[in-house]
Amino acid sequence: MRFLFALLLILSTAAAAMAERRVALIVADDDYRLVRPLANPVNDGEAMEAALKKLGFEVVVETNRDLRRMRRALDDFREDAKGADVALVYFSGHGVEISGDNRLLPVDADASSLDALKRTSLPLEEVREAVAATAKVGLIVLDACRSDPFTASAGEGRGATALAKTVSDKVRPGLGRIGKAENTLFAFSAAPGETAGDGTGQNSPFTAALAKYLGTDGLEIRSVLTLVQQEVYDLTRGKQLPYVESGLPQLFFAASTREQLPERERLLLAMAEVTPQMRDEVERIASDADMPLAPLYGALISADTSHLSAESLNARLREAADAFVKVRSEMKVLGASDPQVSALRQQAQEQLSLGAFNAARAKLAEAAGIDSVSRKALKANFASRTLSEAATRFLSGGAARADLNYAAAIKDYEAVLALYGEAGQSALEPDDFDRQIRTQDELGKLYTTVGNITAAGRAFEALRANLEQRSRQETDPGVRRDLAISHTKLGNIRMAQGDLPAALQNYQTARAMLHDLISADPGRLEWFGDLAMNDDKIGDVLVTNGDLAGASRVYQESLSIKKVLAENEPERADLQRDLTISYDEIARLARAAGQLDDAQVAFGESLTIRLALAAKVPDDAQRQRDVSVSHDTIGDLKRERGDAVGALAAYREGLGIVERLLSRDPDNTELKRDLSVGNTKIGNALKDQEDWPAALAAYQQALAQARQLADGDPGNTEWQRDLSVSLEKVAGVLAIQGDRKGALKLYFDSFVIVDRLAKLDPANLDWQRDLSITLSEIGMLKVKQRDIKGARQAFQDSLDIRQQLAQSDPDNATWQRDLVVAMIDYSQVAKNPKAVLSEALEMTLELDRTGRLAPRYKFMIKFLKDRLARVK
């Protein structure tokens, strides 16, 4: 197909017309007597006749022919066209494959038996032989894979008969692969073995695309045919993909050139380069959103998604789909007093559905321009024209949003707010007021996405103020709910800015409002979901502040709400997954507090749910990854309990899942990181068993993987931190094996990273803890090298950090234990080691008395007592 069109284009030039003789035979059958009749083949034949004549073809048309007259038409064509430069045969109707043999069905085809069908159908090989005998270059175009010809639907009344069951396994609707034939191109309207649509209009999708792109110039043959293929694929929403097999020499180009193809055509060509896996993802998301394919492909192709993981890319595409659905809905219902503005908005909607975002926004800009000129020239219409222009700019912002063009969307939305400002609040109708609120919300989200947190805060603050005013004027509880959510959004911004008190205040305000709403109307389950989400945010702040007990209470409340929601809709996988997130948060807090039994129960609940979700959809990468994460967290807990063997088994289970996922998605950086972390955890478990060679091999593998990611994006702090951890893991084993020089070098390499991160964000307590660990390891090696002064400084710096952490949260068992370890290290170079060790022992005994000393760390009590006994 694709080759045909470009070829035809080239042949359409005057020079080619004078130099070559081009002949075409069109056969169109739709008035079938014994199989399912069709609606459009004769119309399709007429469309092709007109298109081919424009390209200088001599065209013969045969319609509704029986087998005898089809063969006669082929014989006449062979005779009359002999010696032509290019010969084309186009058939529109039914086609089948019988035991690997492709056949075209004339109007008298009989499917009552296999022998009857063979006798009354035309082998495609006869067509190929006729074309090959006629011209040097042959083109066979078959819109002949129409819907199953052997099943009649109610009301057709054309004598369509079902194919006999005894032969149905040998006959398939649609055509099979041909295999390249020298100097001949075969173009099928559908993929081998698939059927094609007859079309709901005057032509089939395939022939409609042929006629549309037959005149495209400036492209090599296959590129032109690609336009047809992707057009059909798009308009049928992925149900039909034309197919081409070519033995043509690559010699046909259009005589004239064009600097740039239109936006739609450029998109169609780019769509052909998308991988099958990504096609499946686009088709699934488009189906879920009930939208055309092209806009999603447009967003995928135009946006910079190369750095995104599979999960992030999926989220970005769903964002684009959601934006498209919203703006399409707006375009359908939004009217305008000016008919010219209305017409331009309608044209923009059509372009948007084709994925031509720039063309759509150009139409909207034209419409906005009309209103802009009018409102400035006619002051009497100032308010109405201003509001109309604002509405058009809002649509343009939505179109940019659907294209994932954040900069353009921000510009449009800012223009919307400026126009509303010019009109004045008193001029706003209810719909305008709603649109103003949605614009502020979208701006807040967009500024957050692009990293302009300050601007996002301004947008959400304006949103809150607007909703505050509206809540005083209206009694609709939905407005109050939106106001509460605006506080949550503001809290997210304050959290990102590091203003934890302000964030907590916003979250608590939202929580109070949501509690009031739920008390007044307990039947609104979605409000319970809002409350659970807000509780999670409060818990995050409390964890960051070191208030683990308070965070645990809030997470428990969130979990209780999520349980009710999940029980109410047990088939909703997202609600089940929400449960696992809460269980994990609660488990981590319990583990940090040394409550390992509680942590094990919560982690176990999370894993049970995730295994069930993964079993329901085994090919869902996110569900499988969730299971791998659960195995890792359980492995961590087993290590905490001193069960190195059990931990190793859990880690290997998780790593196996990651490796399988990565084999399916080798460019997924998130999975690559999981792979590095998984190997590190395996190294930890092997180290616990003192299997140093195996531990070193695992750590070195993790280091290589971490270094690859960190080198690829030096600005990614998470990957930089991973690299520092891997450096220290390898260094630790090298030190144990006696390679102190090699170990110290790696520790200093790590120090460069962790020191930079700690200075980059002093409020990040995890990074501060990392720095303290690195300093401690450097101190240990300096002691062994007898560099007491250097060791004392490293140990003192580490101790200072850990004292600050321990004081910030006395209930955090991990930080208290870290402080004990730092004191033990410092005692090696302290002037009064006995005092330091005595304090360390007292702290350890207190942790043990309060049940916060994990079993694997109970050895520390005896260790400290023995060390004290040896100190003079």
C-alpha positions in Angstrom: 0.0 0.0 0.0 2.5 2.5 1.1 4.7 1.9 -1.9 1.8 2.3 -4.3 0.9 5.8 -3.3 4.3 7.3 -3.5 4.8 5.5 -6.8 1.6 6.8 -8.1 2.6 10.3 -6.9 5.7 10.1 -8.8 4.0 8.9 -11.9 1.6 11.8 -11.6 4.2 14.3 -12.9 3.9 15.5 -16.4 7.4 14.3 -17.3 6.6 10.8 -16.0 3.3 10.8 -17.9 5.1 11.4 -21.2 7.8 8.9 -20.4 5.8 5.9 -19.0 2.7 4.1 -19.8 0.6 3.3 -16.7 -2.4 1.0 -16.8 -4.8 -0.1 -14.1 -7.6 -2.7 -13.7 -10.1 -2.0 -11.0 -12.4 -4.9 -9.9 -15.1 -4.0 -7.2 -17.5 -6.6 -5.9 -20.2 -5.9 -3.3 -23.5 -7.6 -4.6 -22.6 -11.1 -3.3 -25.2 -13.7 -3.9 -24.2 -16.5 -1.5 -21.9 -14.8 1.1 -22.2 -11.6 3.1 -22.8 -8.6 0.8 -20.9 -5.4 1.3 -21.8 -1.7 1.1 -18.8 0.2 -0.3 -16.6 -1.7 -2.8 -18.2 -0.2 -5.9 -17.8 3.3 -4.3 -14.2 2.4 -3.5 -13.6 1.4 -7.1 -15.0 4.8 -8.3 -12.7 6.7 -5.8 -9.7 4.7 -7.0 -10.6 5.3 -10.7 -10.7 9.1 -10.1 -7.4 9.1 -8.2 -5.6 6.9 -10.8 -6.8 8.9 -13.8 -5.3 12.1 -12.1 -2.0 10.3 -12.1 -2.1 9.5 -15.8 -3.3 5.9 -15.6 -5.4 4.2 -18.3 -8.1 2.7 -16.1 -10.6 -0.1 -16.7 -13.3 -0.7 -14.2 -15.2 -4.0 -13.6 -18.0 -4.2 -11.0 -19.8 -7.1 -9.5 -18.3 -9.7 -11.8 -18.7 -13.5 -11.4 -15.6 -15.7 -11.7 -15.9 -16.2 -15.4 -16.0 -12.5 -16.2 -13.3 -11.7 -13.6 -10.9 -14.1 -15.5 -12.0 -12.6 -18.8 -11.2 -9.1 -17.4 -7.7 -10.3 -16.4 -7.1 -11.8 -19.8 -8.2 -8.6 -21.6 -6.0 -6.5 -19.3 -3.0 -8.8 -20.0 -3.6 -8.4 -23.7 -4.5 -4.7 -24.0 -1.9 -3.5 -21.5 1.0 -5.6 -22.6 4.3 -3.7 -22.7 3.2 -1.0 -20.2 5.8 0.4 -17.8 3.6 0.1 -14.7 0.5 -2.2 -14.2 -1.8 -1.9 -11.3 -4.7 -4.2 -10.2 -7.0 -3.0 -7.5 -9.6 -5.3 -6.0 -12.3 -4.4 -3.5 -14.4 -7.1 -2.0 -14.1 -10.3 -0.1 -10.8 -12.3 0.2 -9.9 -15.5 2.0 -7.0 -17.8 2.7 -7.6 -21.5 2.0 -4.8 -23.7 3.4 -2.2 -21.0 2.7 -3.6 -20.1 -0.7 -4.9 -16.5 -1.1 -8.1 -16.2 -3.1 -10.4 -13.3 -4.2 -14.2 -13.9 -4.1 -16.3 -13.0 -7.1 -20.0 -12.3 -6.6 -20.9 -15.9 -7.3 -18.5 -17.4 -4.7 -20.1 -20.5 -3.1 -19.1 -21.5 0.4 -21.3 -24.5 0.8 -18.2 -26.8 0.7 -14.5 -26.5 0.4 -14.4 -27.8 -3.1 -17.2 -25.4 -4.1 -15.3 -22.5 -2.6 -12.1 -23.4 -4.4 -14.0 -23.8 -7.7 -15.7 -20.4 -7.4 -12.9 -18.2 -6.2 -9.9 -16.6 -8.0 -6.4 -17.5 -6.8 -4.4 -14.4 -6.2 -1.5 -16.1 -8.1 -3.5 -15.6 -11.3 -3.6 -11.9 -10.7 0.1 -11.8 -10.0 0.9 -13.7 -13.2 -1.2 -11.4 -15.3 0.5 -8.3 -13.8 3.9 -9.8 -14.2 3.2 -10.6 -17.9 1.9 -7.1 -18.5 4.5 -4.6 -17.2 8.0 -4.2 -15.8 6.6 -2.9 -12.5 3.5 -4.4 -10.9 1.2 -3.1 -8.2 -1.5 -5.3 -6.6 -3.7 -3.5 -4.2 -6.3 -5.5 -2.3 -9.0 -4.0 -0.2 -10.1 -7.6 0.1 -9.9 -8.5 3.7 -13.4 -7.4 4.5 -15.4 -8.7 7.5 -15.9 -12.4 7.7 -17.9 -13.3 4.5 -19.4 -16.4 6.0 -21.5 -15.1 8.9 -24.7 -13.3 8.1 -26.1 -10.7 10.5 -29.8 -10.2 11.1 -31.6 -8.2 8.4 -29.1 -8.7 5.6 -31.4 -11.1 3.7 -28.9 -11.6 0.8 -28.7 -15.4 1.1 -25.4 -15.3 3.1 -24.6 -18.8 4.3 -22.4 -20.0 7.1 -19.3 -21.9 6.0 -19.6 -25.6 6.5 -18.0 -26.6 9.9 -16.1 -29.4 8.2 -14.0 -27.0 6.2 -13.9 -23.9 8.5 -10.5 -24.9 9.9 -9.0 -24.7 6.5 -10.5 -21.3 5.5 -9.7 -18.0 7.1 -11.2 -14.6 6.3 -8.5 -12.2 5.3 -5.3 -12.9 3.3 -2.0 -14.6 4.2 1.5 -13.4 3.7 2.8 -13.4 0.1 6.5 -13.2 0.2 8.3 -10.7 -1.9 7.9 -11.1 -5.6 10.4 -9.4 -7.9 9.2 -6.1 -9.3 5.7 -6.5 -7.7 4.2 -4.7 -4.7 1.4 -6.2 -2.7 -0.7 -3.9 -0.5 -3.3 -5.4 1.8 -5.9 -3.4 3.6 -5.3 -5.4 6.8 -2.5 -7.4 8.3 -2.2 -11.1 7.2 -5.0 -13.2 8.7 -6.9 -10.1 9.9 -10.1 -8.6 8.5 -10.7 -5.0 7.5 -13.7 -2.7 8.0 -16.1 -1.9 5.1 -16.5 1.6 6.5 -19.5 3.5 7.8 -19.3 6.2 5.1 -19.0 6.0 1.3 -15.6 4.3 1.4 -13.7 1.8 3.4 -11.0 3.2 5.8 -8.3 1.8 3.5 -9.5 3.2 0.3 -10.4 6.5 1.9 -6.8 6.8 3.1 -5.6 5.9 -0.4 -7.6 8.6 -2.0 -6.6 11.1 0.6 -2.8 10.6 0.3 -2.5 9.7 -3.3 -1.4 13.2 -4.1 1.2 13.6 -1.4 4.5 14.7 -3.0 8.1 15.0 -1.8 8.3 11.6 -0.3 9.8 8.3 -1.2 7.3 5.5 -1.9 7.4 3.8 1.4 7.0 7.0 3.3 3.8 7.8 1.4 2.4 4.4 2.0 3.3 4.8 5.7 0.9 7.7 5.8 -1.9 5.4 4.6 -1.0 2.7 7.0 -1.0 4.9 10.0 -4.1 6.8 8.9 -6.1 3.6 8.8 -4.5 2.4 12.1 -5.4 5.7 13.8 -9.0 6.1 12.5 -9.8 2.5 13.4 -8.2 3.0 16.9 -5.7 0.3 16.4 -8.1 -2.3 15.1 -6.8 -2.3 11.5 -3.2 -2.0 10.3 -2.6 -2.2 6.5 0.2 -4.4 5.3 2.7 -4.2 2.4 5.1 -6.7 0.9 7.3 -5.2 -1.8 9.7 -6.4 -4.4 9.8 -3.1 -6.1 13.1 -1.3 -6.8 13.5 1.7 -4.6 13.5 4.1 -7.5 10.3 6.1 -7.2 10.2 9.6 -5.8 7.9 12.5 -6.3 9.0 15.0 -8.9 8.2 18.0 -6.8 9.3 18.6 -3.2 7.9 20.3 -0.2 9.9 22.0 2.6 7.8 20.5 5.3 4.8 18.2 5.4 1.7 19.2 7.3 1.6 18.4 11.0 -0.8 15.5 10.7 1.4 13.8 8.0 4.5 14.3 10.1 2.8 12.7 13.1 1.7 9.7 11.0 5.2 9.1 9.8 6.6 9.3 13.3 3.9 6.9 14.6 5.3 4.2 12.4 8.6 4.3 14.3 7.0 3.7 17.7 7.8 0.2 19.2 5.1 -2.5 19.3 5.4 -2.4 23.1 4.7 1.3 23.3 1.9 0.9 20.7 0.2 -1.5 23.1 0.5 1.0 25.9 -0.9 3.9 23.8 -3.8 1.7 22.6 -4.6 0.6 26.1 -4.6 4.1 27.5 -6.6 5.5 24.6 -9.1 2.7 25.0 -9.5 3.5 28.7 -10.0 7.2 27.9 -12.3 6.5 24.9 -10.2 8.8 22.7 -8.5 8.6 19.3 -5.0 7.3 19.1 -3.3 10.2 17.3 -3.5 12.8 20.1 -1.7 10.4 22.5 0.9 9.5 19.8 1.4 13.3 19.3 2.0 13.8 23.0 4.4 10.8 23.1 6.4 12.0 20.1 6.5 15.7 20.8 7.4 15.5 24.5 10.8 14.6 25.9 10.2 11.3 27.5 13.6 9.7 27.0 14.5 10.1 30.6 11.3 8.6 32.0 10.9 5.2 33.5 8.1 3.0 32.1 5.9 3.8 35.1 6.5 7.5 34.8 5.9 7.4 31.0 2.6 5.6 31.6 1.6 8.3 34.1 2.6 11.1 31.6 0.5 9.5 28.8 -2.5 9.1 31.1 -2.0 12.8 32.1 -2.1 13.6 28.4 -5.2 11.5 27.8 -7.0 13.1 30.8 -6.2 16.6 29.5 -7.4 15.6 26.0 -10.7 14.3 27.3 -11.3 17.4 29.4 -10.5 19.9 26.5 -12.6 17.9 24.1 -15.5 18.0 26.5 -15.1 21.8 26.9 -14.9 22.3 23.1 -18.2 20.4 22.6 -20.2 22.4 25.1 -18.6 25.8 25.0 -20.5 28.2 22.7 -19.7 31.7 21.3 -21.9 34.5 20.2 -19.7 35.1 17.2 -20.3 32.4 14.5 -16.7 32.9 13.2 -15.3 32.2 16.6 -17.5 29.1 17.0 -16.4 27.8 13.6 -12.8 28.2 14.4 -13.2 26.4 17.8 -14.9 23.6 15.9 -12.0 23.4 13.4 -9.6 23.3 16.4 -11.5 20.4 17.8 -11.2 18.5 14.6 -7.4 19.2 14.4 -7.0 18.1 18.0 -8.6 14.7 17.4 -6.1 14.2 14.6 -3.2 14.9 16.9 -2.4 18.2 15.1 -1.9 20.2 18.3 -0.2 23.2 16.7 -2.9 23.4 14.1 -5.6 23.3 16.8 -3.9 26.0 18.8 -3.4 28.1 15.7 -7.2 28.0 15.1 -7.8 28.9 18.7 -5.3 31.7 18.5 -7.2 33.0 15.5 -10.5 32.9 17.3 -9.0 34.6 20.3 -7.6 37.3 18.0 -11.1 38.0 16.7 -12.4 38.6 20.2 -9.3 40.6 21.1 -9.8 43.0 18.2 -13.5 43.3 18.9 -13.2 44.0 22.6 -10.7 46.8 22.0 -12.7 48.4 19.1 -16.2 48.0 20.6 -16.1 49.0 24.2 -19.8 48.1 24.5 -18.8 44.4 24.0 -15.7 44.6 26.1 -16.9 42.3 28.9 -18.5 39.6 26.7 -15.6 39.6 24.2 -13.0 39.5 27.0 -14.8 36.4 28.6 -15.0 34.8 25.2 -11.3 35.3 24.5 -10.6 33.9 28.0 -12.6 30.8 27.2 -10.7 30.3 23.9 -7.4 30.7 25.6 -8.5 28.2 28.2 -9.2 25.7 25.4 -5.8 26.5 23.9 -4.2 25.7 27.3 -6.0 22.4 27.4 -4.8 21.5 23.9 -1.2 22.3 25.0 -1.8 20.3 28.1 -2.9 17.3 26.0 0.3 17.7 24.0 2.4 17.7 27.2 3.6 21.2 26.1 3.8 22.6 29.6 5.3 26.0 28.6 2.6 26.7 26.1 -0.1 25.6 28.5 1.3 27.9 31.3 1.4 30.8 28.9 -2.2 30.3 27.8 -3.5 29.8 31.4 -1.7 32.9 32.6 -3.4 34.8 29.7 -6.8 33.4 30.9 -6.3 34.8 34.4 -5.1 38.1 33.0 -8.2 38.4 30.9 -10.5 37.6 33.8 -8.6 40.3 35.8 -9.4 42.8 33.0 -13.0 41.8 33.0 -13.3 42.1 36.8 -14.8 39.5 39.2 -18.3 41.2 39.0 -18.5 40.5 35.3 -17.9 36.7 35.7 -20.8 34.4 35.0 -20.9 31.1 37.0 -19.2 29.2 34.1 -16.5 31.8 33.9 -15.9 31.6 37.7 -15.6 27.8 37.4 -13.2 28.2 34.6 -11.1 30.7 36.6 -10.8 28.2 39.4 -9.9 25.4 37.1 -7.2 27.6 35.5 -5.6 28.4 38.9 -5.6 24.7 39.7 -4.1 23.7 36.4 -1.4 26.4 36.7 -0.5 25.1 40.2 -0.1 21.6 38.9 1.9 22.7 35.8 4.2 24.9 37.8 4.8 22.0 40.2 5.6 19.7 37.3 8.1 22.1 35.8 9.7 22.7 39.2 8.7 26.3 39.7 7.4 25.8 43.3 7.2 29.5 44.1 4.8 30.1 41.1 2.9 27.0 42.0 2.4 28.3 45.5 1.0 31.6 44.1 -1.4 29.7 41.9 -2.7 27.5 44.7 -2.9 30.4 47.1 -5.1 32.3 44.5 -7.2 29.1 44.2 -7.6 28.9 47.9 -8.7 32.5 48.2 -11.2 32.1 45.4 -12.7 29.0 46.9 -12.7 30.7 50.3 -14.8 33.5 48.8 -17.1 31.0 47.0 -17.6 28.9 50.1 -19.0 32.0 51.9 -21.4 32.6 49.1 -22.6 29.1 48.4 -23.9 26.2 50.6 -22.8 23.5 48.2 -20.6 21.1 50.3 -18.6 20.3 47.2 -17.1 23.8 47.3 -16.1 23.3 50.9 -14.5 20.0 49.8 -12.6 21.8 47.0 -11.4 24.3 49.6 -10.1 21.6 51.8 -8.2 20.0 48.9 -6.7 23.4 48.0 -5.2 23.5 51.5 -3.7 20.0 50.9 -2.2 21.3 47.7 -0.8 24.3 49.4 0.6 21.9 52.1 2.4 20.0 49.4 4.1 23.2 48.1 5.1 24.2 51.7 6.5 20.7 52.2 8.6 21.0 49.0 9.8 24.4 50.2 10.9 22.8 53.4 8.5 24.9 55.5 7.2 22.0 57.6 5.2 24.1 60.2 3.3 25.8 57.4 2.7 22.5 55.6 1.4 20.9 58.7 -0.9 23.8 59.3 -2.4 23.5 55.8 -2.8 19.7 56.2 -4.5 20.0 59.6 -6.8 22.7 58.2 -7.8 20.4 55.4 -8.3 17.6 57.8 -10.6 19.6 60.0 -12.8 20.6 57.0 -12.9 17.0 55.7 -13.9 15.7 59.1 -16.8 18.2 59.3 -18.0 17.3 55.8 -17.9 13.6 56.5 -19.7 14.1 59.8 -22.5 15.9 57.9 -22.7 13.4 55.0 -21.1 10.0 55.9 -22.3 8.6 52.6 -19.7 10.4 50.4 -17.0 7.8 50.3 -14.8 9.9 48.0 -14.4 12.4 50.8 -13.1 9.6 53.0 -10.5 9.0 50.4 -9.6 12.6 50.5 -9.2 12.4 54.3 -7.0 9.3 54.0 -4.7 11.0 51.5 -4.5 14.1 53.7 -3.7 11.9 56.7 -0.8 10.4 54.8 0.6 13.8 54.1 0.4 14.7 57.8 2.2 11.5 58.6 4.9 12.3 56.2 5.5 15.7 57.9 5.6 14.1 61.3 8.1 11.5 60.1 10.3 14.2 58.7 10.0 16.0 62.1 11.0 12.8 63.9 7.6 12.3 65.6 7.3 8.6 64.8 4.6 8.0 67.4 2.4 10.8 66.0 3.0 9.6 62.4 2.1 6.1 63.4 -1.3 7.2 64.8 -2.1 9.2 61.7 -1.1 6.4 59.3 -3.3 4.0 61.3 -6.2 6.3 60.9 -5.5 6.5 57.1 -5.3 2.7 57.0 -8.7 2.3 58.7 -10.3 4.5 56.2 -8.6 2.7 53.3 -9.8 -0.6 54.6 -13.4 0.6 54.5 -13.0 1.9 51.0 -11.4 -1.3 49.8 -14.1 -3.5 51.4 -16.8 -1.4 49.7 -15.2 -1.8 46.2 -13.1 -5.0 46.5 -12.5 -5.2 42.7 -10.7 -1.9 42.6 -7.0 -2.7 42.4 -6.0 0.9 43.1 -7.7 0.8 46.5 -6.0 -2.5 47.3 -2.7 -1.0 46.4 -3.4 2.0 48.6 -3.7 -0.4 51.5 -0.2 -1.9 50.8 1.3 1.6 50.9 -0.2 2.3 54.3 0.9 -1.1 55.6 4.5 -0.4 54.5 4.5 3.0 56.1 3.3 1.6 59.4 5.8 -1.3 59.2 8.7 1.0 58.6 7.8 3.1 61.6 7.5 0.0 63.7 10.8 -1.2 62.6 12.4 2.2 63.3 11.0 2.0 66.8 12.4 -1.5 67.2 8.9 -3.1 67.2 9.9 -5.9 64.8 6.9 -8.1 65.5 4.5 -5.3 64.5 6.7 -4.5 61.5 6.6 -8.2 60.3 2.8 -8.3 60.6 2.3 -5.1 58.5 4.9 -6.1 55.9 3.2 -9.5 55.6 -0.2 -7.9 55.1 1.3 -5.8 52.3 2.9 -8.7 50.6 -0.3 -10.8 50.7 -2.3 -8.1 48.9 0.4 -7.5 46.3 0.8 -11.2 45.5 -3.0 -11.4 45.0 -3.0 -8.3 42.7 0.0 -9.6 40.7 -1.7 -13.0 40.2 -4.7 -11.4 38.7 -2.7 -9.5 36.1 0.7 -11.4 35.7 1.8 -9.1 32.8 1.4 -5.9 34.9 4.9 -4.7 35.5 4.0 -2.3 38.3 2.2 -5.1 40.3 5.2 -7.4 39.8 7.6 -4.6 40.9 5.5 -4.0 44.0 5.9 -7.7 44.9 9.7 -7.4 44.5 9.7 -4.4 46.9 7.8 -6.4 49.5 10.3 -9.2 49.3 13.1 -6.7 49.8 11.5 -5.1 52.9 10.8 -8.5 54.4 14.4 -9.4 53.7 15.5 -6.3 55.5 13.4 -7.3 58.5 14.8 -10.8 58.5 18.3 -9.3 58.6 17.2 -7.2 61.5 16.2 -10.4 63.3 19.5 -12.0 62.6 18.1 -14.4 59.9 20.7 -13.9 57.2 19.7 -17.1 55.3 16.0 -16.1 55.3 17.0 -12.6 54.2 19.1 -13.9 51.3 16.2 -16.0 50.1 13.8 -13.0 50.2 16.3 -10.7 48.4 16.9 -13.3 45.7 13.1 -13.7 45.2 12.8 -9.9 44.7 15.8 -9.7 42.4 14.5 -12.4 40.2 11.3 -10.4 39.6 13.4 -7.3 38.7 15.6 -9.2 36.3 12.5 -10.6 34.5 10.9 -7.2 34.3 14.2 -5.6 33.0 14.5 -8.2 30.3 11.1 -6.9 29.0 12.0 -3.3 29.4 15.8 -2.9 29.2 15.9 0.9 29.1 13.9 1.3 32.3 16.1 3.3 34.7 13.9 2.6 37.7 14.3 -1.1 37.2 18.0 -0.6 36.7 18.2 1.1 40.0 16.2 -1.8 41.6 18.7 -4.2 40.1 21.6 -2.3 41.8 19.8 -2.1 45.1 18.9 -5.8 44.9 22.5 -6.8 44.4 23.5 -4.6 47.3 21.0 -6.3 49.6 22.2 -9.7 48.5 25.7 -8.6 49.3 24.5 -7.6 52.8 23.0 -11.0 53.5 26.2 -12.8 52.2 28.3 -10.4 54.4 26.2 -11.4 57.4 27.2 -15.0 56.7 30.8 -13.9 56.3 30.9 -15.2 52.7 33.3 -12.5 51.7 34.1 -13.5 48.1 30.4 -13.8 47.2 29.5 -10.6 49.1 32.3 -8.7 47.3 31.0 -10.0 43.9 27.5 -8.9 44.6 28.6 -5.5 45.8 30.8 -4.9 42.8 28.0 -5.8 40.5 25.8 -3.3 42.3 28.5 -0.7 42.1 28.9 -1.1 38.3 25.1 -0.7 37.9 24.9 2.3 40.3 27.9 4.0 38.6 26.2 3.7 35.2 23.1 5.4 36.4 24.9 8.1 38.3 27.3 8.9 35.4 24.2 9.2 33.1 22.6 11.9 35.3 24.9 13.6 37.8 22.0 15.8 38.9 20.0 12.9 40.2 20.7 13.0 43.9 19.1 9.6 44.5 21.4 7.9 42.1 24.4 9.8 43.5 23.5 8.5 47.0 23.2 5.0 45.6 26.7 5.3 44.2 28.1 6.4 47.5 26.5 3.4 49.3 27.8 1.0 46.7 31.3 2.5 47.0 31.2 1.9 50.8 29.9 -1.6 50.5 32.8 -2.6 48.3 35.2 -0.7 50.5 34.0 -2.5 53.6 34.7 -5.9 52.2 38.1 -4.8 50.9 39.0 -3.6 54.4 38.0 -6.9 55.9 40.2 -8.7 53.3 43.1 -6.5 54.2 43.2 -4.1 51.3 43.1 -1.0 53.5 44.5 1.3 50.8 41.9 0.3 48.3 39.2 0.6 50.9 40.2 4.1 52.0 40.2 5.4 48.4 36.7 4.2 47.9 35.6 5.7 51.2 37.0 9.1 50.2 35.3 8.8 46.8 32.0 8.3 48.7 32.8 11.1 51.1 33.0 13.6 48.2 29.4 12.6 47.2 27.8 12.5 50.7 29.4 15.7 51.9 28.1 17.5 48.8 24.6 16.1 49.3 24.6 17.0 53.1 25.6 20.5 52.3 23.0 20.7 49.5 20.2 20.0 51.9 21.1 20.2 55.6 17.5 19.4 56.6 17.7 16.0 54.9 18.4 13.8 57.9 19.0 10.7 55.9 21.9 12.5 54.1 23.3 13.7 57.4 23.2 10.1 58.7 25.0 8.9 55.5 27.8 11.5 56.1 28.2 10.3 59.7 28.6 6.7 58.5 31.2 7.6 55.9 33.2 9.6 58.5 33.1 6.7 60.9 34.4 4.2 58.3 37.2 6.6 57.4 38.1 7.0 61.0 38.3 3.2 61.5 40.7 2.9 58.6 42.8 5.7 59.9 43.1 4.0 63.3 44.4 0.9 61.5 46.9 3.1 59.7 47.9 4.6 63.1 46.7 8.1 62.0 45.2 8.9 65.4 44.8 12.6 64.8 42.9 12.0 61.5 40.9 9.2 63.1 39.9 11.4 66.1 38.7 14.2 63.8 36.6 11.8 61.6 35.1 10.1 64.7 34.3 13.4 66.4 32.6 14.8 63.2 30.5 11.6 63.0 29.6 11.7 66.7 28.5 15.3 66.4 26.1 14.4 63.6 24.6 11.4 65.4 24.1 13.3 68.6 22.1 15.9 66.8 20.0 13.2 65.1 19.4 11.3 68.4 18.4 14.5 70.2 15.9 15.4 67.5 13.9 12.2 68.1 14.6 10.2 71.3 12.0 7.6 70.1 13.9 6.7 67.0 15.6 3.5 67.9 17.8 3.5 64.8 19.3 6.9 65.6 19.8 6.0 69.2 21.7 2.9 68.2 23.7 4.8 65.7 24.8 7.1 68.5 25.9 4.1 70.6 28.0 2.9 67.6 29.6 6.4 67.2 30.5 6.5 70.8 32.1 3.0 70.6 34.1 4.2 67.6 35.2 7.4 69.3 36.2 5.6 72.5 39.2 4.2 70.5 40.8 7.7 70.4 39.0 9.4 73.4 41.0 10.7 76.3 38.5 9.1 78.7 37.3 6.0 76.9 35.7 4.5 80.0 33.3 7.5 80.4 32.3 7.2 76.7 31.8 3.4 76.9 29.8 3.7 80.1 27.4 6.1 78.6 27.1 3.9 75.5 26.3 0.9 77.6 23.6 2.7 79.6 21.9 3.8 76.4 22.0 0.3 75.0 20.5 -1.2 78.2 17.7 1.4 78.0 16.9 0.4 74.5 16.8 -3.2 75.5 14.6 -2.4 78.6 12.1 -0.6 76.4 12.0 -3.4 73.8 13.7 -1.3 71.1 16.9 -3.2 70.7 16.5 -5.6 67.8 17.8 -9.2 68.4 20.6 -8.9 66.0 22.0 -6.0 68.1 21.7 -7.6 71.5 25.4 -8.6 71.3 26.2 -5.0 71.8 25.4 -5.3 75.6 28.1 -8.0 76.1 30.5 -6.3 73.8 30.3 -3.0 75.8 30.6 -4.8 79.1 33.7 -6.7 77.8 35.2 -3.5 76.4 34.7 -1.7 79.7 36.3 -4.5 81.6 39.4 -4.1 79.6 39.6 -0.4 79.9 41.9 0.8 82.7 
